[in-house]
Every structure is written in structure tokens, then in C-alpha cells.
Amino acid sequence: MGGGAPVVVQSMTNTDTADAIATVKQVQQLAQAGSELVRVTVNTEEAAAQVGRIRDMLDAVGCQVPLIGDFHYNGHLLLTKYPDCARALAKYRINPGNVGFGKKKDRQFATMIETAIQYDKPIRIGVNWGSLDQELVVKMMDDNARLAEPRDAAEVTREALVVSALQSAARAEEIGLPRDKIILSCKVSGVQDLIAVYSDLAARCDYALHLGLTEAGMGSKGIVASTAALAVLLQQGIGDTIRISLTPEPGGDRAREVIVAQEILQTMGLRAFTPLVTACPGCGRTTSTFFQELADSIQSYVRAQMPLWREQYDGVET
């Protein structure tokens, strides 16, 4: 990923990772839908103990999709205590705001970076507006209050997101992690805020960037908001991986977020995943439902055949 490589589609399971069977099943579903990276929560010892088994089970059925471990608070302990987990994961996601507090924060962050170096893994430093480093925020707010013309609080918060990501990346490099193994993200839930944060972040670094509107919402609201934000950034050449963070409807298909991500990239001409069906939008001159039914039938067929086509043409450049 990064550089001139295609933008990669990512998704995340919502199963309890300690339930290896359920997690494997959902990872397979997401991969079959087209997810090229799948993130799993690693929040307990029970979850960490199952990651190696999950990787083995996926490999056994020919599902090679890379797994990303999502860590909060206790990642330094889990990666150290469960080396099979550390080896099986293709990437670690670290939230600087949830690594620890005070002196423990630097030590625990360093432990995770050192583990990544030991196993030759990349990391994503994922800053989130809902879990910002409070020490950093307070300091920046205090510094801002002393200015002759203080900036708006929202602007300071956006700056704190960028500073947190860049400082954490610099620290990772100091510890010894190569620059090309660092991915950054600064997620917020507001469309305009996301555009502003990533535009600033991209102007101030050359790390690979992961895009996503966090807490996007459910249904059309989440789809529209994510599309509005990510399309602006992608059009500017910002973003190397994307995830559409949709709240699944009760009993809904988790793979929907994958399809939306693909459709954004394909509609913008950045990737090609499926044949596109062009159909009349309908008006008073098209009272027959024939073409509507035909378009729906073709689109449904195309989506149903995607797993077969992907298997048949995997690795073939089109």
C-alpha cells in the first residue's frame, strides 16, 4: 500500500475474537465480498490466544486475507504474552490515546513498537477524536487560551489529532520502526472536520494514510456521509486504505461496508471491481417496469458472481 499502489479496501469484524469459529466465518464473508484487509479486535487474553488459531483456520480453507489486530490499553501485554498472536497478525493498530497514561504510556507504546520490529510488522497509528490523548489536548487548549487571538476549540482539537499522530509516528521511528511500515489515521465523525484534518495531515507528512469516517451511522446516512468525506479526499490523491464504518442494521449484512467502499472507488474511477450497469433513472416517459426489473436482475447477477470471478481472475490485471 502507499505510493502509486491502488487504494485498498478494509473492513472489520464485530464478532468476539475469542470465538474463533464465528470470527473465521465473518472474516471469510468479508474477504469474499472483496475486503482486502480485515481488522479484528484483540482486547482480552482469550481473544489474543485465538488469533493464531484463526489465522491457521483461514489458511486451511484458502482465505489469505491479512488480519489486523486492533489494540486498546493492554496491547503491550497481549503481544508480549501471546507471541503466536503477534506473529499471525499482518499489522497492529495502536491508538495513542489508549496506550496508557503518564510514564507508563511511553513504555507501553515502545513495547508495541519493539514487538512490531521483532516480527517485521507494520503498524497503524490510529488517532480517534473520541479518545484523544487528554494530556496533549489540555496542553494545547491551555496554550491556545494564552494567545492574543485564541483559535476555535474545534480547530485546536483537529490540530491535536494531527499532532498526536505525527508525534507518535516520530517516536516509532526513533525506536527503530522503518518509515515505510507506518500508516496514520485521524478519524472524526464530522464530514467537514474529516476533510480538514486529513488535508492538513497529508500536507505535513508522507506516511501512508488510512481513511474512514468513524461513527458514520446506519443505512443511507452512513453511506452518504462516508462518500461525501472520502470522495473529496480521494479526489485530491489523499488516502491509501479506506474503511466505511457503517453501523449494521439488526440482522444486516456486515459485508455491506465492503460493497460501499468498492462502489466509491469504482465510481470515482480509482479501482474496478464489477461490471457497472447503466439504467434509466425513471420519469413520466418510462412507465414500464421492464427495464427496471432488467437492471435489477443484471446487477444482482453481477454481485452474486463476484466471488467466482474473483477466484478465477485473482492476480490477473484488468
PLY file of the C-alpha trace (Angstrom):
ply
format ascii 1.0
element vertex 318
property float x
property float y
property float z
element edge 317
property int vertex1
property int vertex2
end_header
0.00 0.00 0.00
1.01 3.61 -0.40
2.77 5.42 -3.22
1.24 4.53 -6.56
-0.41 1.34 -5.28
-4.20 1.04 -5.58
-6.31 2.20 -2.66
-7.02 -0.85 -0.50
-10.46 -1.78 0.88
-10.52 -2.67 4.58
-13.27 -3.86 6.91
-13.64 -5.06 10.50
-15.34 -7.97 12.21
-17.83 -7.39 15.02
-17.57 -10.87 16.47
-15.94 -11.74 19.79
-12.47 -12.74 18.61
-12.32 -15.29 21.42
-14.98 -17.15 19.40
-12.65 -18.41 16.70
-15.33 -20.18 14.64
-17.60 -17.12 14.42
-14.67 -14.85 13.65
-13.32 -17.09 10.91
-16.78 -17.28 9.36
-17.16 -13.50 9.31
-13.63 -12.89 8.03
-14.39 -15.27 5.17
-17.62 -13.42 4.39
-15.85 -10.07 4.36
-13.00 -11.38 2.22
-15.44 -12.99 -0.19
-17.24 -9.65 -0.51
-13.95 -8.05 -1.51
-12.30 -6.85 1.68
-8.55 -6.87 1.12
-7.68 -6.34 4.79
-9.76 -7.40 7.79
-9.33 -5.98 11.29
-10.20 -7.98 14.38
-10.50 -6.81 17.98
-7.79 -8.12 20.29
-8.89 -6.88 23.69
-8.60 -9.84 26.06
-6.27 -12.73 26.72
-8.95 -15.09 25.41
-9.06 -13.15 22.12
-5.27 -12.99 21.79
-5.00 -16.72 22.43
-7.28 -17.44 19.45
-5.65 -15.21 16.82
-3.05 -17.78 15.77
-5.75 -20.43 15.51
-7.95 -18.10 13.47
-5.07 -17.48 11.05
-4.43 -21.23 10.72
-8.12 -21.95 10.09
-8.31 -19.27 7.42
-5.18 -20.57 5.72
-6.60 -24.09 5.79
-9.60 -23.02 3.71
-7.54 -20.88 1.35
-8.53 -17.49 2.73
-5.31 -15.48 2.62
-6.72 -12.10 3.62
-4.33 -10.29 6.02
-5.56 -9.80 9.59
-5.04 -6.56 11.52
-5.09 -6.58 15.31
-6.96 -3.73 16.98
-5.43 -2.99 20.40
-6.52 -0.69 23.22
-4.96 -0.26 26.69
-3.46 -3.75 27.06
-1.87 -4.38 23.65
1.65 -4.30 25.08
0.73 -7.14 27.44
-1.14 -9.25 24.90
1.51 -9.02 22.19
4.21 -9.95 24.67
2.35 -12.81 26.36
0.95 -14.32 23.13
3.72 -14.46 20.50
1.52 -16.58 18.21
-0.85 -13.63 18.07
1.97 -11.20 17.33
3.24 -13.43 14.51
-0.15 -14.23 12.98
-1.29 -10.64 12.58
-0.25 -8.78 9.44
-0.45 -5.35 11.11
-1.06 -3.83 14.53
-3.40 -0.90 15.10
-2.37 1.35 18.00
-4.46 4.23 19.36
-2.08 6.71 21.06
-4.90 7.88 23.32
-5.46 4.36 24.65
-1.91 3.13 25.18
-1.58 4.26 28.78
-1.10 7.28 30.97
1.88 9.18 32.32
5.24 7.42 32.26
3.56 4.09 31.50
2.34 5.44 28.17
5.82 5.83 26.65
6.97 2.44 27.93
3.87 0.60 26.75
3.93 2.30 23.35
7.60 1.35 22.98
6.81 -2.28 23.81
4.29 -2.49 20.99
6.64 -0.85 18.51
9.50 -3.13 19.54
7.22 -6.13 19.03
6.36 -4.89 15.55
10.07 -4.55 14.79
10.79 -8.03 16.17
8.17 -9.67 13.93
8.66 -7.32 10.97
5.10 -5.97 11.10
3.73 -2.58 10.03
1.59 -0.57 12.41
-1.28 1.84 12.02
-1.23 4.72 14.44
-4.95 5.38 14.60
-5.90 8.58 16.39
-9.60 8.98 17.15
-11.40 12.16 18.18
-13.28 10.28 20.90
-10.14 9.00 22.60
-7.55 11.72 22.16
-4.54 11.90 24.47
-6.03 14.10 27.20
-2.67 15.45 28.36
-1.94 16.67 24.85
-5.42 18.18 24.42
-5.28 20.02 27.75
-1.83 21.43 26.99
-2.84 22.61 23.53
-6.06 24.14 24.85
-4.13 25.96 27.59
-1.55 27.22 25.10
-4.34 28.38 22.82
-6.11 30.24 25.64
-2.97 32.32 26.24
-2.87 33.56 22.66
-3.88 37.13 21.91
-6.38 35.73 19.42
-7.30 32.19 20.50
-8.42 29.76 17.83
-11.76 28.00 17.87
-11.84 24.91 20.12
-12.77 22.68 17.18
-9.72 23.89 15.27
-7.48 23.14 18.26
-8.97 19.66 18.54
-8.29 18.98 14.87
-4.72 20.17 15.36
-4.38 17.87 18.37
-5.38 14.89 16.21
-2.67 15.66 13.68
-0.02 16.41 16.30
-0.79 13.19 18.17
-0.41 11.12 15.00
2.81 12.82 13.89
4.44 12.75 17.32
3.60 9.05 17.72
4.99 8.26 14.27
8.19 10.16 15.04
8.54 8.23 18.30
8.05 4.92 16.48
10.83 5.84 14.06
13.10 6.80 16.96
12.55 3.35 18.47
13.55 1.80 15.15
10.42 1.11 13.11
11.08 1.89 9.42
9.12 4.80 7.99
7.56 2.64 5.29
5.95 0.43 7.95
3.89 3.25 9.46
0.31 4.09 8.46
-1.55 7.00 10.03
-5.21 7.77 10.53
-7.06 10.62 12.25
-10.74 9.70 12.42
-13.61 12.00 13.32
-17.36 11.75 12.77
-17.98 15.08 11.02
-17.59 15.29 7.24
-16.03 18.77 7.13
-13.79 18.00 10.11
-12.51 14.84 8.43
-11.69 16.67 5.22
-9.87 19.42 7.14
-7.89 17.01 9.33
-6.70 14.76 6.51
-5.90 17.67 4.20
-3.66 19.06 6.92
-2.15 15.68 7.77
-1.34 14.91 4.13
0.32 18.31 3.73
2.58 17.67 6.71
3.79 14.11 6.12
4.34 11.42 3.53
3.19 8.40 5.55
0.57 6.10 4.06
-2.88 7.20 5.25
-5.93 5.17 6.20
-9.26 6.96 5.61
-12.51 6.46 7.43
-15.37 8.49 8.85
-15.81 7.00 12.29
-19.29 6.51 13.72
-20.71 7.21 10.26
-24.11 5.84 11.21
-26.62 3.37 9.83
-28.05 2.91 6.36
-28.15 5.72 3.81
-26.99 8.32 6.35
-23.72 6.49 6.96
-23.23 5.77 3.26
-23.82 9.36 2.17
-21.65 10.85 4.92
-18.77 8.48 4.23
-18.99 9.02 0.50
-19.11 12.81 0.84
-16.00 12.91 3.02
-13.87 10.25 1.38
-14.63 11.28 -2.19
-13.24 14.77 -1.60
-10.03 13.38 -0.10
-9.57 10.61 -2.65
-10.02 13.13 -5.46
-7.06 15.03 -4.03
-4.95 11.88 -4.03
-5.21 11.51 -0.24
-5.68 8.01 1.16
-4.12 4.58 0.72
-6.63 2.38 2.54
-10.29 3.04 3.30
-12.95 1.64 5.58
-16.64 2.52 5.59
-17.70 2.35 9.26
-21.38 1.55 8.92
-23.50 0.60 11.91
-25.06 -2.72 10.82
-28.81 -2.96 10.91
-30.23 -5.73 13.13
-29.54 -8.93 11.24
-27.93 -6.92 8.45
-25.04 -7.99 6.27
-21.66 -6.91 7.67
-20.23 -7.06 4.16
-22.27 -4.03 3.13
-19.46 -1.72 4.21
-17.13 -3.55 1.81
-19.51 -3.11 -1.11
-19.92 0.61 -0.38
-16.13 1.08 -0.26
-15.76 -0.69 -3.59
-18.52 1.36 -5.16
-16.93 4.63 -4.02
-13.58 3.68 -5.53
-15.10 2.33 -8.73
-17.47 5.24 -9.25
-14.51 7.61 -8.93
-12.53 5.60 -11.46
-9.83 4.61 -8.94
-10.47 0.84 -8.94
-12.51 -1.64 -10.95
-14.36 -4.44 -9.14
-17.54 -5.33 -11.05
-19.24 -4.55 -14.36
-21.37 -1.43 -13.91
-24.99 -1.36 -15.01
-26.23 1.91 -16.52
-30.00 2.25 -16.29
-32.62 4.94 -16.85
-33.47 6.77 -13.59
-37.17 6.77 -14.46
-39.57 9.54 -15.39
-43.05 10.04 -16.79
-41.85 8.77 -20.17
-40.84 5.37 -18.75
-43.95 3.91 -17.15
-42.98 0.31 -17.96
-41.13 -1.57 -15.22
-39.41 -3.85 -17.71
-36.08 -2.04 -17.79
-36.11 -1.50 -14.03
-36.54 -5.22 -13.49
-33.89 -5.99 -16.10
-31.36 -3.64 -14.48
-32.06 -5.11 -11.04
-31.69 -8.64 -12.36
-28.37 -7.88 -14.04
-26.96 -6.04 -11.02
-28.00 -8.86 -8.70
-26.38 -11.40 -11.01
-23.16 -9.40 -11.17
-22.93 -9.17 -7.38
-23.71 -12.88 -6.94
-20.98 -13.88 -9.41
-18.28 -11.71 -7.85
-16.76 -14.41 -5.59
-16.45 -16.79 -8.57
-14.92 -14.13 -10.81
-12.52 -13.04 -8.07
-11.32 -16.62 -7.61
-10.99 -17.20 -11.34
-9.15 -13.97 -12.13
-7.26 -13.45 -8.87
-3.94 -11.84 -9.69
-4.91 -11.02 -13.27
-4.60 -7.29 -14.01
-7.68 -5.96 -15.81
0 1
1 2
2 3
3 4
4 5
5 6
6 7
7 8
8 9
9 10
10 11
11 12
12 13
13 14
14 15
15 16
16 17
17 18
18 19
19 20
20 21
21 22
22 23
23 24
24 25
25 26
26 27
27 28
28 29
29 30
30 31
31 32
32 33
33 34
34 35
35 36
36 37
37 38
38 39
39 40
40 41
41 42
42 43
43 44
44 45
45 46
46 47
47 48
48 49
49 50
50 51
51 52
52 53
53 54
54 55
55 56
56 57
57 58
58 59
59 60
60 61
61 62
62 63
63 64
64 65
65 66
66 67
67 68
68 69
69 70
70 71
71 72
72 73
73 74
74 75
75 76
76 77
77 78
78 79
79 80
80 81
81 82
82 83
83 84
84 85
85 86
86 87
87 88
88 89
89 90
90 91
91 92
92 93
93 94
94 95
95 96
96 97
97 98
98 99
99 100
100 101
101 102
102 103
103 104
104 105
105 106
106 107
107 108
108 109
109 110
110 111
111 112
112 113
113 114
114 115
115 116
116 117
117 118
118 119
119 120
120 121
121 122
122 123
123 124
124 125
125 126
126 127
127 128
128 129
129 130
130 131
131 132
132 133
133 134
134 135
135 136
136 137
137 138
138 139
139 140
140 141
141 142
142 143
143 144
144 145
145 146
146 147
147 148
148 149
149 150
150 151
151 152
152 153
153 154
154 155
155 156
156 157
157 158
158 159
159 160
160 161
161 162
162 163
163 164
164 165
165 166
166 167
167 168
168 169
169 170
170 171
171 172
172 173
173 174
174 175
175 176
176 177
177 178
178 179
179 180
180 181
181 182
182 183
183 184
184 185
185 186
186 187
187 188
188 189
189 190
190 191
191 192
192 193
193 194
194 195
195 196
196 197
197 198
198 199
199 200
200 201
201 202
202 203
203 204
204 205
205 206
206 207
207 208
208 209
209 210
210 211
211 212
212 213
213 214
214 215
215 216
216 217
217 218
218 219
219 220
220 221
221 222
222 223
223 224
224 225
225 226
226 227
227 228
228 229
229 230
230 231
231 232
232 233
233 234
234 235
235 236
236 237
237 238
238 239
239 240
240 241
241 242
242 243
243 244
244 245
245 246
246 247
247 248
248 249
249 250
250 251
251 252
252 253
253 254
254 255
255 256
256 257
257 258
258 259
259 260
260 261
261 262
262 263
263 264
264 265
265 266
266 267
267 268
268 269
269 270
270 271
271 272
272 273
273 274
274 275
275 276
276 277
277 278
278 279
279 280
280 281
281 282
282 283
283 284
284 285
285 286
286 287
287 288
288 289
289 290
290 291
291 292
292 293
293 294
294 295
295 296
296 297
297 298
298 299
299 300
300 301
301 302
302 303
303 304
304 305
305 306
306 307
307 308
308 309
309 310
310 311
311 312
312 313
313 314
314 315
315 316
316 317
